[in-house]
Amino acid sequence: MSQIHIILAGAVALALAACDGPGLGNRGGGPYAPDARPIRGESVDGLIVGHRLMAAGEYELALKAYTRSALEHGITVDVLSALGSANLKLGRLGQAEGLLRQAVDKDATFAPAWNNLGVILMETGKTAEAARVFRIAYGLDGGKSDSLKQNLTLALAKLEDMTYDAEDEATFDLMRRGYGDYLLLARQ
């Protein structure tokens, strides 16, 4: 047997050994996203794939998996919440807020959607509404989740920290800029 044949046989043996590991064709219950190819007529649920991709920090791929799930299952509260969560992680707050509002409209008892909506409202500076939304989520959850309790506590603390009656030390002057236009100037 020539040296080329030995090298070729070794390469084939290594390739076959690699097929045994958990790599891309993973279909077990491991931490990796399952393969999307069907097994004997079955397909892997896009929500499961998306959840695993979210856990792995692959938010764009998770969004695609959730979209595929929407095609398979329809627009359910789980799909809307998952799409909203992926958009939240991608920093698309407007899209995420719209999707999560649709989710809570579809099922007002789904605490994770309420929680994620509260996170978006906090990020966009809507603290009072976020506190109300976190209260709803906490009530629906029955206080079982520590993360919901922490979110509610933070929102309430931030809400209490806001001051509306603080005296404004600045004085202002009006300056005319033409016919009927005025500019408000702060005096130093």
One Martini backbone bead per residue (centre of mass of N, CA, C, O) as a GRO file, in nm:
protein
  188
    1MET     BB    1   0.097   0.037   0.023
    2SER     BB    2   0.073   0.353  -0.017
    3GLN     BB    3   0.102   0.662   0.120
    4ILE     BB    4  -0.163   0.778  -0.001
    5HIS     BB    5  -0.353   0.553   0.098
    6ILE     BB    6  -0.304   0.599   0.401
    7ILE     BB    7  -0.396   0.892   0.413
    8LEU     BB    8  -0.680   0.845   0.296
    9ALA     BB    9  -0.775   0.641   0.512
   10GLY     BB   10  -0.739   0.837   0.752
   11ALA     BB   11  -0.936   1.057   0.654
   12VAL     BB   12  -1.187   0.876   0.646
   13ALA     BB   13  -1.181   0.795   0.946
   14LEU     BB   14  -1.208   1.084   1.056
   15ALA     BB   15  -1.475   1.157   0.917
   16LEU     BB   16  -1.641   0.927   1.048
   17ALA     BB   17  -1.586   1.013   1.344
   18ALA     BB   18  -1.720   1.300   1.320
   19CYS     BB   19  -2.020   1.190   1.280
   20ASP     BB   20  -2.059   1.106   1.596
   21GLY     BB   21  -2.084   1.375   1.698
   22PRO     BB   22  -2.258   1.682   1.801
   23GLY     BB   23  -2.268   1.875   1.591
   24LEU     BB   24  -2.484   1.971   1.337
   25GLY     BB   25  -2.654   1.682   1.375
   26ASN     BB   26  -2.803   1.747   1.624
   27ARG     BB   27  -3.084   1.562   1.814
   28GLY     BB   28  -3.065   1.604   2.095
   29GLY     BB   29  -3.064   1.741   2.439
   30GLY     BB   30  -2.865   1.947   2.395
   31PRO     BB   31  -2.727   2.278   2.365
   32TYR     BB   32  -2.775   2.247   2.075
   33ALA     BB   33  -2.903   2.303   1.789
   34PRO     BB   34  -3.105   2.154   1.596
   35ASP     BB   35  -3.162   2.008   1.322
   36ALA     BB   36  -3.375   2.096   1.040
   37ARG     BB   37  -3.385   1.827   0.943
   38PRO     BB   38  -3.565   1.568   0.881
   39ILE     BB   39  -3.699   1.289   1.068
   40ARG     BB   40  -3.890   1.076   0.939
   41GLY     BB   41  -4.092   1.344   0.876
   42GLU     BB   42  -3.970   1.525   1.082
   43SER     BB   43  -3.966   1.837   1.256
   44VAL     BB   44  -3.820   2.095   1.403
   45ASP     BB   45  -3.899   2.318   1.620
   46GLY     BB   46  -3.855   2.658   1.599
   47LEU     BB   47  -3.870   2.727   1.902
   48ILE     BB   48  -3.643   2.544   1.999
   49VAL     BB   49  -3.424   2.657   1.821
   50GLY     BB   50  -3.453   2.953   1.913
   51HIS     BB   51  -3.396   2.912   2.217
   52ARG     BB   52  -3.107   2.800   2.174
   53LEU     BB   53  -2.999   3.047   2.021
   54MET     BB   54  -3.047   3.251   2.244
   55ALA     BB   55  -2.862   3.108   2.455
   56ALA     BB   56  -2.611   3.145   2.238
   57GLY     BB   57  -2.647   3.450   2.101
   58GLU     BB   58  -2.828   3.393   1.825
   59TYR     BB   59  -3.055   3.619   1.729
   60GLU     BB   60  -3.088   3.609   1.421
   61LEU     BB   61  -3.138   3.302   1.402
   62ALA     BB   62  -3.377   3.299   1.595
   63LEU     BB   63  -3.562   3.475   1.424
   64LYS     BB   64  -3.578   3.271   1.190
   65ALA     BB   65  -3.696   3.037   1.357
   66TYR     BB   66  -3.953   3.190   1.449
   67THR     BB   67  -4.060   3.243   1.166
   68ARG     BB   68  -4.090   2.945   1.092
   69SER     BB   69  -4.290   2.887   1.321
   70ALA     BB   70  -4.512   3.075   1.215
   71LEU     BB   71  -4.561   2.903   0.958
   72GLU     BB   72  -4.638   2.637   1.116
   73HIS     BB   73  -4.838   2.766   1.373
   74GLY     BB   74  -4.858   3.056   1.370
   75ILE     BB   75  -4.985   3.335   1.556
   76THR     BB   76  -4.877   3.306   1.854
   77VAL     BB   77  -4.785   3.394   2.165
   78ASP     BB   78  -4.511   3.252   2.153
   79VAL     BB   79  -4.414   3.375   1.887
   80LEU     BB   80  -4.443   3.675   1.957
   81SER     BB   81  -4.258   3.667   2.205
   82ALA     BB   82  -4.006   3.560   2.059
   83LEU     BB   83  -3.980   3.786   1.850
   84GLY     BB   84  -3.958   4.013   2.059
   85SER     BB   85  -3.703   3.907   2.206
   86ALA     BB   86  -3.513   3.911   1.963
   87ASN     BB   87  -3.546   4.214   1.902
   88LEU     BB   88  -3.444   4.310   2.173
   89LYS     BB   89  -3.153   4.184   2.146
   90LEU     BB   90  -3.115   4.361   1.866
   91GLY     BB   91  -3.241   4.663   1.934
   92ARG     BB   92  -3.556   4.646   1.832
   93LEU     BB   93  -3.780   4.812   2.006
   94GLY     BB   94  -4.025   4.874   1.826
   95GLN     BB   95  -4.078   4.586   1.728
   96ALA     BB   96  -4.091   4.451   2.004
   97GLU     BB   97  -4.327   4.611   2.121
   98GLY     BB   98  -4.541   4.531   1.911
   99LEU     BB   99  -4.526   4.222   1.955
  100LEU     BB  100  -4.583   4.225   2.267
  101ARG     BB  101  -4.858   4.361   2.248
  102GLN     BB  102  -4.985   4.135   2.082
  103ALA     BB  103  -4.941   3.911   2.290
  104VAL     BB  104  -5.112   4.042   2.527
  105ASP     BB  105  -5.371   4.058   2.356
  106LYS     BB  106  -5.396   3.749   2.303
  107ASP     BB  107  -5.253   3.695   2.610
  108ALA     BB  108  -5.300   3.822   2.937
  109THR     BB  109  -5.143   3.551   3.091
  110PHE     BB  110  -4.842   3.612   2.972
  111ALA     BB  111  -4.573   3.690   3.156
  112PRO     BB  112  -4.321   3.711   2.962
  113ALA     BB  113  -4.441   3.935   2.783
  114TRP     BB  114  -4.474   4.146   3.003
  115ASN     BB  115  -4.181   4.159   3.091
  116ASN     BB  116  -4.056   4.239   2.813
  117LEU     BB  117  -4.220   4.495   2.787
  118GLY     BB  118  -4.101   4.631   3.039
  119VAL     BB  119  -3.812   4.646   2.937
  120ILE     BB  120  -3.869   4.831   2.698
  121LEU     BB  121  -3.995   5.065   2.861
  122MET     BB  122  -3.739   5.123   3.019
  123GLU     BB  123  -3.553   5.179   2.770
  124THR     BB  124  -3.769   5.422   2.670
  125GLY     BB  125  -3.869   5.581   2.949
  126LYS     BB  126  -4.146   5.417   3.054
  127THR     BB  127  -4.176   5.378   3.376
  128ALA     BB  128  -4.475   5.372   3.460
  129GLU     BB  129  -4.562   5.149   3.260
  130ALA     BB  130  -4.353   4.941   3.349
  131ALA     BB  131  -4.457   4.905   3.638
  132ARG     BB  132  -4.738   4.806   3.555
  133VAL     BB  133  -4.638   4.560   3.388
  134PHE     BB  134  -4.478   4.422   3.618
  135ARG     BB  135  -4.722   4.377   3.800
  136ILE     BB  136  -4.867   4.188   3.612
  137ALA     BB  137  -4.646   3.975   3.585
  138TYR     BB  138  -4.620   3.913   3.889
  139GLY     BB  139  -4.915   3.825   3.929
  140LEU     BB  140  -4.914   3.592   3.718
  141ASP     BB  141  -4.662   3.441   3.858
  142GLY     BB  142  -4.681   3.459   4.185
  143GLY     BB  143  -4.367   3.516   4.266
  144LYS     BB  144  -4.161   3.290   4.140
  145SER     BB  145  -3.983   3.509   4.000
  146ASP     BB  146  -3.697   3.686   4.049
  147SER     BB  147  -3.681   3.864   3.792
  148LEU     BB  148  -3.957   4.000   3.827
  149LYS     BB  149  -3.901   4.123   4.103
  150GLN     BB  150  -3.658   4.293   4.017
  151ASN     BB  151  -3.797   4.459   3.798
  152LEU     BB  152  -4.010   4.586   3.980
  153THR     BB  153  -3.818   4.715   4.186
  154LEU     BB  154  -3.664   4.896   3.984
  155ALA     BB  155  -3.908   5.052   3.873
  156LEU     BB  156  -4.005   5.168   4.146
  157ALA     BB  157  -3.741   5.313   4.217
  158LYS     BB  158  -3.737   5.494   3.967
  159LEU     BB  159  -4.013   5.623   4.014
  160GLU     BB  160  -3.941   5.749   4.300
  161ASP     BB  161  -3.686   5.919   4.187
  162MET     BB  162  -3.876   6.091   4.055
  163THR     BB  163  -3.906   6.445   3.992
  164TYR     BB  164  -4.161   6.713   3.974
  165ASP     BB  165  -4.094   6.948   4.217
  166ALA     BB  166  -3.848   7.072   4.120
  167GLU     BB  167  -3.660   7.337   4.121
  168ASP     BB  168  -3.615   7.589   3.884
  169GLU     BB  169  -3.330   7.801   3.831
  170ALA     BB  170  -3.415   7.893   3.568
  171THR     BB  171  -3.428   8.164   3.342
  172PHE     BB  172  -3.641   8.337   3.108
  173ASP     BB  173  -3.644   8.453   2.763
  174LEU     BB  174  -3.781   8.637   2.509
  175MET     BB  175  -3.723   8.619   2.148
  176ARG     BB  176  -3.747   8.784   1.866
  177ARG     BB  177  -3.760   8.639   1.505
  178GLY     BB  178  -4.008   8.801   1.396
  179TYR     BB  179  -4.326   8.734   1.283
  180GLY     BB  180  -4.435   8.573   1.572
  181ASP     BB  181  -4.150   8.474   1.658
  182TYR     BB  182  -4.012   8.282   1.929
  183LEU     BB  183  -3.737   8.264   2.163
  184LEU     BB  184  -3.616   8.059   2.413
  185LEU     BB  185  -3.413   8.183   2.682
  186ALA     BB  186  -3.150   8.118   2.891
  187ARG     BB  187  -3.030   8.240   3.180
  188GLN     BB  188  -2.709   8.269   3.356
   0.00000   0.00000   0.00000
